[in-house]
Amino acid sequence: MVEDVTETQNLPADIKHPFPIAGMGASAGGLEAFEQFFQAMPPTSGIAFVLVSHLDPSHASILTEILQRSTSMPVVEVQDQMKVEPNCVYVIPPNRDMAIFHGVLQLSVPEQPRGLRMPIDAFLRSLAEDQGESAIGIILSGTGTDGTLGLRAILGAGGVSLVQEPATAKYDGMPDSAINAGYATLVMPVEKMPDALMSGIRLQNLPPVIPPAGGLNRVLMQLRSATGHDFSQYKKSTIGRRIDRRMAMHGIDSLEVYSRYLKEHPAEIAKLFKELLINVTNFFRDPEAFDTLKAEVLPQLLTDKAEDYVFRAWVAGCATGEEAYSIAILLCEYMEETRHEVKVLLFATDLDDDAISVARSGFYPPNIAQDMSAERLRRYFVKEDAGYRVKKNIREMVVFAIQNVIKDPPFTRLDLLSCRNLMIYLEPEVQSRLIPSFHYALKPGGVLFLSPSESIGTFPDLFAPISRKWKFYRATGTQASTNTVMTGGLVWTRNVNTRGAEEVTIKTRETNFAELTRRMLLQAYAPASVVTDEKGNILYVHGDTGRYLRPAPGQATLNIVEMAREGLQMHLRTAIIAAATENTPTLNHEISVKTNGDFQNVSFSVRQMPGADTLKSSC
């Protein structure tokens, strides 16, 4: 949040502080895109614009002078400690890194050589931390992947992201990277971005308002019916703002109207679901906390343990897996340095199946080089064409699974439980039920690892602090948490026959998918077919699907939507949702799919498979 912001001339009366700050990133071809944007952007929008581009460090920039011709807003090159004001444009100087703190721009000399720097990512991350829901991320023309992880931070903080339509960009590398990663709120030509910002800006900057219960409940009921997940226990202000943002994207100003829109457009339910999920993380987030984990916590947990000891850990709300892999890397380092080996069983779970698919693959963009030492990158990752893959020995230390920490039973007999930046999005009463549940999951002496923004609340009798600054707590030996958990109202405690999380995660369903597929193919012949579950996770493949699906790295479950080639992805997701939620088939739907550089006309069908809780899609 911006602090001590003074009133500014030209700021519309209905725009409330803090005013929005848009971080704009571009590389090759960015000048043309910047000009198109500011020629269409009203000068009194109430938004501040901070431009980060890949500039030649050895030459003075004339970007400021050029852009001043495209707008009547003041365009200035940033100086250190410059305060950001609305209706102004700020341009990063050459050979500088930039961050923002309390609405003031901070310049620094780059620590890495030009080819390894990700200045757009760095600024957008700091913008997300500083401005939260008032942050806007915009990615324009450019090569590479800079900006992708920055947009993820923006979305995780509750902000919005706009990405240039790749077909309109001079260089589509940066837009494609952000879109393929799923971090674009809107994809559009540059000249349409100002209208999109202005249409949604009022909702984005109104004070937090809890939406009317009736309309909100109808939306949440539709979400629960379609996805099986209940968001009613998340903070109403956070949920309300994110629903407001989806409504604004469609020009809808009524929850009742939006509820009808959801019913008529099943694909919007999937988009809203993703909007409500908080998937922002990075490797070794809060590095000092991980230093404390390695230097102080792991020695307490592993000293005097026999070689056949099984160290059990759980990362709840793991998002795309970076935190789980970070802990696995620390364990590997610690055991190598102390020459004290134990067996490791590390569970990592999240509500978002797409995030879990990314985590299982262990593949990340080049930008992760900003989050760890070159030595760690070399030892624990394999460099591939488009990024880095976690080495097999680290991937095999982690078991990833889809889990709802509120609804599903926890893993138990844990030495370490990490749940960071999840509880802050939940209502206080839910937080107060989870803390005893976490104590119940830990062994006596086991350690709970929270984020700096979270705490054990009103349960000091269950935990003793190890590090108050970095929120490490040791579980006491008391049995009080068992009674608290069983009477606290968590969903999984209501059924005494509920299977444990470990059993659900490890035990696979024994279904003869080959036989089910054979029967279905006899009913509706299709040269290339795929059997999936209701989430699109592939269970069985028949025939050659190479024209329609790209080979996707990873283990266990693969997701057909993620693998779909350009032109097919959105249509396939919509069809799967329609079949899963309404049993509505999509038959012989014709579209253009990009294969080997050219678009080809194909048709595909999606229908429910009789006799099993699966879906069949055929191209």
Secondary structure, 3 states (H helix, E strand, C coil): CCCCCCCCCCCCCCCCCCCCEEEEEECCCHHHHHHHHHHHCCCCCCCEEEEEECCCCCCCCCHHHHHHCCCCCCEEECCCCEECCCCCEEECCCCCEEEEECCEEEEECCCCCHHHCCHHHHHHHHHHHHHHHHEEEEECCCCCCCCHHHHHHHHHCCCEEEEECHHHCCCCHHHHHHHHCCCCCEEECHHHHHHHHHHHHHHHHCCCCCCCHHHHHHHHHHHHHHHCCCCCCECHHHHHHHHHHHHHHCCCCCHHHHHHHHHHCHHHHHHHHHHHCCCCCCCCCCHHHHHHHHHHHHHHHHCCCCCCCEEEEEEECCCCCHHHHHHHHHHHHHHHHHCCCCEEEEEEEECCHHHHHHHHHCEECHHHHHHCCHHHHHHHEEEECCEEEECHHHHCCEEEEECCCCCCCCCCCEEEEECCCCHHHECHHHHHHHHHHHHHHEEEEEEEECCCCCCCCCCCCCEEEEECCCCEEEECCCCHHHHHHHCCCCHHHHCCCCCCHHHHHHCCCCCCHHHHHHHHHHHCCCCCEEEECCCCEEEEEECCCCCCECCCCCCCCCEHHHHECCCCHHHHHHHHHHHHHHCCCEEEEEEEEEECCEEEEEEEEEEECCCCCCEEEEC
